[in-house]
Each structure stands twice: as structure tokens, then as C-alpha cells.
């Protein structure tokens, strides 16, 4: 995508939106990684509250990204229900992101020196509601796919490689 070349003509802060577009499912985490790199290079200290907010956003983004992976993998293996469940829960997270920055896909929320704005009123309560709702879903997902006969038949013992071949090919 020539992001590095584009970055040659932008200031570090102007480049933040480019990090959103490098992986649409991990935009918040890309903002975070890039900001951390620039802060380290420039010796910028981030306020403690902003560091906590960043971690919260990064973890929510990680969960949202994993939900897409879980749902679409289930869909690819013949379980349409998995993608419906996963995207249902992902919507809760996207609602939280929309509350903090007004966007649902490309955020530019985590930036050099912190975040663009503090958390909105009631954000932590809404996040706690989501987490209370989400925790029991993990067992539901496990039961939905891990013990599903069709899913297991399509995934178990597929793509195996011997230890010798793995070493020969340099696989990790």
C-alpha cells in the first residue's frame, strides 16, 4: 500500500489515519503501536490515564478482531450461526468505539502523546455491561464449534506436518 512512502511526506501525527487502514480489523491497535514507536523515538511521556485508556481500547479491539476471525472461520467450515453470534457481540464493541471517537472502523483515536479525547460519560459502565454479557458467550462459542461434528470433521487432523518437515521448511 506504499504506506512508508506516503509517510515520508506527512508529519507523524498526520500519519495516524494511515495506521487505521493497514488492518481494518485492528485499527485501534495499529494506532497504538505506531504511537508507541513515535513516543519512544521522541522521548514523549504519556499520561497514566491515557495509558490505561489505550490498553482498554486495544483489548476491546483485539476481542472484536477475534470475533470476526472466529465467526468467519466458523462460516467457512459450515456454521452460519457462528458468524451471526460473533458479529452480534462485535456490534457492542463498535458501539463503544463510536462513543469514544465517532467511528466504527477507522478510529484515529489513539494518537501520539495519548488519546484524542477522554472517555465519554458512562463509558466504563457500558463497557462493564458488555463484559458481563460477553463472558458467558465464550462457553457458548466453544460449544458451538469445538464439539460440532461437522466442524471437527473439517478441521481435525487437517494440514498436519511432521516435525522433520517443519524443521526442514523453517516453520514456526
Secondary structure as UniProt FT lines:
FT   HELIX           3..7
FT   TURN            8..9
FT   HELIX           12..22
FT   HELIX           24..26
FT   HELIX           27..42
FT   HELIX           48..76
FT   TURN            77..78
FT   HELIX           80..101
FT   STRAND          110..111
FT   TURN            112..113
FT   STRAND          114..115
FT   TURN            121..122
FT   HELIX           123..141
FT   HELIX           142..146
FT   HELIX           149..155
FT   TURN            156..157
FT   HELIX           163..169
//
